[in-house]
Amino acid sequence: MTVEATTERVLRLLALLQRRPSWTAAELAAELRVTDRSVRRDVERLRALGYPVHATAGVGGGYQLGAGTRLPPLLLDDDEAIATAVSLRLASGGTVAGAGEAALRALAKLDQVMPPRLRAEVRAVHGATETLVGPGVEIDAEVLVTLARACRDAVRVRFGYAGRDGGQTERTVEPVRMVATGRRWYLMAWDVGRADWRTFRLDRMRELVATTWRFRPRDHPDPVAYVQRSVTAAPYRYLARVRLRADVDEVRQLVPPQVGRVEEDGDGWCVLAAGGDDLDWLAMHVARLGFEAQVLDPPELREAAARLARRVAAMAGPA
């Protein structure tokens, strides 16, 4: 057998190992149309190239691709290659410190080895796409990695935290999940000192340390819903609830999740809940949505809407 044929078969073996967690030698031999002995030799070739192929003996045993000491080359099919390239392009303008440069380096490597037909498709997507991002804060990638591991391993973390008033407090928490919304990252965790669930902005954390204290995960609220309630209501003086004659999805397209919650209310209506420190500001933004609206809470919002109506009417009057 030629070197080219052997190389092609080894690459096919690698693709099979990446497709699912475990294969028996007989299954691989059948897929590759070779003997079990050839499979063993090809596995050794992959190991020599740095791929950590693990083997287990006995009934139910087989081969599986594991994690190694370094990252070997990956085989991607057409759809995976396009998705990866587009994601790297978007990541180059992301909120994780240092990720932009790393994403561009990875994208350059992928573009170099990508077949011309796929490269053309990726560039077509890039050429037809613009990314509109507002001002945001960068999060140290090490903070994300530390918190991700702590969530996975159920270990407590400690950090200094800057409140809205600028005051610093020391927190020890049991992390559950990170939630990204808009241009900010949040952590939902059980605050040990306050014995309650809390939401923390990652950009306000300082000197984050993962401890060796493991905790038993407790029942918790849905992280996404909890964080959304926290960032749209808790920090503000007023929580407005307004019924809108509109489809839920239509309103959600206009109101970002970090700004307000939208829930179905039946018969063509939905309820928008949004927080704010200024009732006039809330009334103006509800009016700008352009839907028939009914104020549920607070009553003062109706007075703010009336003031807004008088001002607009005065603007529309004769010069």
Secondary structure per residue as TSV (DSSP state, phi and psi in degrees):
chain	resnum	aa	ss	phi	psi
A	1	M	-	360.0	139.8
A	2	T	-	-74.5	161.9
A	3	V	H	-62.3	-38.8
A	4	E	H	-61.9	-41.5
A	5	A	H	-67.1	-39.3
A	6	T	H	-64.4	-44.3
A	7	T	H	-61.2	-43.7
A	8	E	H	-61.1	-41.1
A	9	R	H	-67.2	-39.4
A	10	V	H	-63.7	-40.4
A	11	L	H	-65.4	-37.2
A	12	R	H	-65.6	-38.7
A	13	L	H	-61.7	-43.4
A	14	L	H	-61.6	-42.6
A	15	A	H	-61.8	-38.7
A	16	L	H	-65.5	-43.2
A	17	L	H	-64.8	-29.8
A	18	Q	H	-80.8	-14.5
A	19	R	H	-76.7	-38.2
A	20	R	S	-146.7	163.7
A	21	P	S	-63.8	-37.0
A	22	S	-	-146.1	144.4
A	23	W	B	-135.7	143.8
A	24	T	-	-84.5	160.1
A	25	A	H	-61.1	-37.9
A	26	A	H	-65.0	-40.3
A	27	E	H	-64.7	-42.9
A	28	L	H	-65.2	-41.5
A	29	A	H	-61.9	-39.1
A	30	A	H	-67.4	-41.1
A	31	E	H	-65.7	-38.8
A	32	L	H	-91.0	-9.7
A	33	R	T	59.1	48.0
A	34	V	S	-135.6	-178.3
A	35	T	-	-86.4	164.9
A	36	D	H	-59.6	-35.5
A	37	R	H	-62.6	-40.4
A	38	S	H	-64.7	-37.0
A	39	V	H	-61.7	-43.9
A	40	R	H	-62.4	-41.0
A	41	R	H	-64.6	-41.8
A	42	D	H	-67.5	-34.4
A	43	V	H	-61.8	-41.6
A	44	E	H	-64.2	-35.0
A	45	R	H	-64.2	-42.1
A	46	L	H	-64.3	-40.6
A	47	R	H	-62.7	-38.0
A	48	A	H	-65.1	-26.1
A	49	L	T	-86.1	-3.1
A	50	G	T	104.9	3.0
A	51	Y	-	-84.4	123.6
A	52	P	-	-81.5	85.2
A	53	V	E	-91.7	116.0
A	54	H	E	-96.0	144.0
A	55	A	E	-123.1	136.0
A	56	T	E	-122.0	137.5
A	57	A	-	-92.7	169.3
A	58	G	S	88.8	-178.5
A	59	V	T	-64.0	131.2
A	60	G	T	83.9	-0.6
A	61	G	-	-79.3	178.9
A	62	G	E	163.4	-155.0
A	63	Y	E	-114.0	144.2
A	64	Q	E	-148.9	150.1
A	65	L	E	-89.4	122.0
A	66	G	-	-112.0	-170.3
A	67	A	-	-89.4	142.0
A	68	G	-	-119.9	-165.4
A	69	T	S	-86.3	-12.8
A	70	R	S	-145.8	165.6
A	71	L	-	-93.2	109.3
A	72	P	-	-79.8	169.8
A	73	P	-	-60.7	147.1
A	74	L	-	-108.4	151.7
A	75	L	-	-102.8	125.4
A	76	L	-	-118.7	138.8
A	77	D	-	-79.5	179.7
A	78	D	H	-59.0	-48.6
A	79	D	H	-64.3	-40.6
A	80	E	H	-64.9	-40.1
A	81	A	H	-64.5	-43.2
A	82	I	H	-65.2	-45.6
A	83	A	H	-62.3	-40.9
A	84	T	H	-65.3	-44.6
A	85	A	H	-64.2	-42.7
A	86	V	H	-66.3	-40.6
A	87	S	H	-64.2	-40.7
A	88	L	H	-64.3	-37.4
A	89	R	H	-63.0	-42.7
A	90	L	H	-69.2	-36.0
A	91	A	H	-66.3	-23.1
A	92	S	T	-65.4	-14.6
A	93	G	T	-116.6	26.8
A	94	G	S	-82.5	-170.6
A	95	T	S	-104.0	2.6
A	96	V	E	-93.5	122.3
A	97	A	E	-58.3	129.3
A	98	G	T	84.9	-13.6
A	99	A	H	-71.0	-32.0
A	100	G	H	-60.0	-49.3
A	101	E	H	-64.8	-42.2
A	102	A	H	-64.4	-39.5
A	103	A	H	-64.0	-40.4
A	104	L	H	-65.8	-38.5
A	105	R	H	-63.7	-44.7
A	106	A	H	-65.1	-38.9
A	107	L	H	-63.8	-39.5
A	108	A	H	-62.8	-40.4
A	109	K	H	-65.8	-42.7
A	110	L	H	-66.5	-41.3
A	111	D	H	-63.8	-32.0
A	112	Q	H	-65.5	-36.2
A	113	V	H	-102.0	-1.9
A	114	M	S	-75.4	137.4
A	115	P	-	-58.1	147.2
A	116	P	H	-53.8	-37.7
A	117	R	H	-66.2	-37.1
A	118	L	H	-75.1	-36.8
A	119	R	H	-60.7	-38.7
A	120	A	H	-65.6	-39.1
A	121	E	H	-66.4	-43.3
A	122	V	H	-62.6	-44.2
A	123	R	H	-66.9	-29.8
A	124	A	H	-66.4	-40.8
A	125	V	H	-64.4	-45.5
A	126	H	H	-60.7	-42.6
A	127	G	H	-66.4	-25.1
A	128	A	T	-97.9	5.2
A	129	T	-	-124.0	134.0
A	130	E	-	-120.1	142.6
A	131	T	-	-107.6	117.2
A	132	L	-	-100.6	113.3
A	133	V	-	-127.0	144.1
A	134	G	-	-94.8	-180.0
A	135	P	-	-64.7	138.1
A	136	G	-	-147.3	-176.5
A	137	V	-	-118.1	142.2
A	138	E	-	-84.0	143.0
A	139	I	E	-110.2	131.1
A	140	D	E	-59.2	128.3
A	141	A	H	-58.2	-32.6
A	142	E	H	-65.0	-32.2
A	143	V	H	-64.4	-44.7
A	144	L	H	-61.4	-44.7
A	145	V	H	-64.5	-44.3
A	146	T	H	-61.5	-45.4
A	147	L	H	-69.0	-37.3
A	148	A	H	-62.1	-42.9
A	149	R	H	-66.4	-39.1
A	150	A	H	-65.7	-39.7
A	151	C	H	-63.0	-43.3
A	152	R	H	-66.6	-44.2
A	153	D	H	-91.6	-2.0
A	154	A	T	56.2	56.8
A	155	V	E	-121.3	147.1
A	156	R	E	-71.4	153.2
A	157	V	E	-126.8	151.8
A	158	R	E	-120.1	145.7
A	159	F	E	-164.1	156.6
A	160	G	E	-84.7	141.6
A	161	Y	E	-131.3	131.9
A	162	A	E	-93.8	119.9
A	163	G	-	-76.9	177.5
A	164	R	T	-63.7	-28.3
A	165	D	T	-86.7	2.4
A	166	G	S	90.3	-7.9
A	167	G	-	-71.1	144.7
A	168	Q	E	-101.7	134.9
A	169	T	E	-132.1	154.2
A	170	E	E	-95.7	129.2
A	171	R	E	-122.7	141.5
A	172	T	E	-122.3	123.3
A	173	V	E	-135.2	160.5
A	174	E	E	-106.8	100.8
A	175	P	E	-73.0	144.0
A	176	V	E	-114.2	-53.2
A	177	R	E	-158.7	144.3
A	178	M	E	-94.5	142.6
A	179	V	E	-129.9	125.7
A	180	A	E	-99.7	128.6
A	181	T	E	-139.6	123.6
A	182	G	T	61.5	-125.1
A	183	R	T	-106.4	19.8
A	184	R	E	-127.2	155.7
A	185	W	E	-115.6	140.9
A	186	Y	E	-129.2	153.6
A	187	L	E	-118.0	128.7
A	188	M	E	-96.6	127.2
A	189	A	E	-153.1	160.5
A	190	W	E	-87.0	117.9
A	191	D	E	-81.8	111.4
A	192	V	T	-62.8	-43.2
A	193	G	T	-67.4	-31.3
A	194	R	T	-103.9	-3.3
A	195	A	T	51.9	48.1
A	196	D	E	-160.3	164.4
A	197	W	E	-75.6	142.6
A	198	R	E	-141.5	157.2
A	199	T	E	-113.2	133.3
A	200	F	E	-126.5	134.4
A	201	R	E	-80.2	130.4
A	202	L	G	-66.5	-31.0
A	203	D	G	-72.5	-10.0
A	204	R	G	-97.6	-0.1
A	205	M	E	-83.7	145.5
A	206	R	E	-135.9	140.5
A	207	E	E	53.5	52.8
A	208	L	E	-69.7	131.7
A	209	V	E	-136.2	131.2
A	210	A	E	-86.4	127.6
A	211	T	E	-87.3	-178.5
A	212	T	E	-101.2	6.8
A	213	W	E	-83.3	111.5
A	214	R	E	-85.6	148.7
A	215	F	-	-128.7	155.1
A	216	R	-	-86.3	117.7
A	217	P	-	-55.5	131.7
A	218	R	-	-102.4	162.4
A	219	D	-	-59.3	138.0
A	220	H	-	-141.0	159.0
A	221	P	-	-66.7	166.1
A	222	D	-	-63.2	121.3
A	223	P	H	-57.8	-43.6
A	224	V	H	-64.5	-47.0
A	225	A	H	-65.4	-38.9
A	226	Y	H	-65.8	-45.9
A	227	V	H	-64.2	-40.2
A	228	Q	H	-63.3	-42.2
A	229	R	H	-62.4	-39.9
A	230	S	H	-64.6	-44.5
A	231	V	H	-82.5	-18.4
A	232	T	H	-98.8	-15.1
A	233	A	T	-130.0	-51.7
A	234	A	T	-56.3	-42.1
A	235	P	T	-74.7	-5.0
A	236	Y	S	-108.7	158.3
A	237	R	S	-70.3	-38.3
A	238	Y	E	-119.7	143.7
A	239	L	E	-117.0	111.2
A	240	A	E	-92.8	137.9
A	241	R	E	-126.1	120.2
A	242	V	E	-132.0	132.1
A	243	R	E	-84.8	134.3
A	244	L	E	-123.8	135.2
A	245	R	S	-83.3	88.4
A	246	A	S	-166.3	162.4
A	247	D	-	-75.5	141.3
A	248	V	H	-55.6	-48.7
A	249	D	H	-63.6	-34.6
A	250	E	H	-65.0	-41.6
A	251	V	H	-70.2	-39.0
A	252	R	H	-63.7	-26.7
A	253	Q	H	-69.4	-26.2
A	254	L	H	-94.4	-24.9
A	255	V	S	-115.5	109.0
A	256	P	-	-61.4	152.2
A	257	P	T	-63.2	-25.3
A	258	Q	T	-80.9	-5.2
A	259	V	T	-101.5	-40.1
A	260	G	E	-161.0	159.8
A	261	R	E	-104.4	138.1
A	262	V	E	-123.1	127.1
A	263	E	E	-128.9	146.7
A	264	E	E	-64.7	140.9
A	265	D	E	-129.0	4.6
A	266	G	E	82.1	156.5
A	267	D	T	56.2	36.5
A	268	G	T	81.2	10.7
A	269	W	E	-114.7	157.2
A	270	C	E	-141.8	166.5
A	271	V	E	-117.7	126.8
A	272	L	E	-102.8	127.7
A	273	A	E	-115.7	123.1
A	274	A	E	-145.8	146.2
A	275	G	E	-102.7	158.5
A	276	G	E	-172.4	159.0
A	277	D	S	-97.1	-8.0
A	278	D	-	-130.9	116.2
A	279	L	H	-67.1	-35.8
A	280	D	H	-62.0	-39.7
A	281	W	H	-64.2	-42.9
A	282	L	H	-63.4	-43.7
A	283	A	H	-61.8	-41.8
A	284	M	H	-63.3	-43.7
A	285	H	H	-72.1	-33.5
A	286	V	H	-65.9	-42.4
A	287	A	H	-62.9	-37.1
A	288	R	H	-66.0	-19.8
A	289	L	T	-64.2	-29.5
A	290	G	-	87.0	16.0
A	291	F	S	-110.4	155.7
A	292	E	-	-60.4	132.8
A	293	A	E	-134.3	148.2
A	294	Q	E	-130.5	123.1
A	295	V	E	-77.8	125.4
A	296	L	E	-96.7	-48.7
A	297	D	E	-150.2	150.0
A	298	P	-	-83.6	164.2
A	299	P	H	-58.3	-31.1
A	300	E	H	-62.4	-22.5
A	301	L	H	-67.3	-31.2
A	302	R	H	-64.1	-39.8
A	303	E	H	-64.6	-39.3
A	304	A	H	-65.2	-37.9
A	305	A	H	-65.6	-38.1
A	306	A	H	-65.4	-41.0
A	307	R	H	-61.8	-42.7
A	308	L	H	-62.2	-41.3
A	309	A	H	-62.8	-41.2
A	310	R	H	-65.0	-39.9
A	311	R	H	-65.9	-42.9
A	312	V	H	-65.5	-41.1
A	313	A	H	-61.6	-39.9
A	314	A	H	-65.2	-37.6
A	315	M	H	-65.0	-32.3
A	316	A	H	-84.0	-5.2
A	317	G	S	-75.1	179.5
A	318	P	-	-65.0	148.4
A	319	A	-	-66.5	360.0
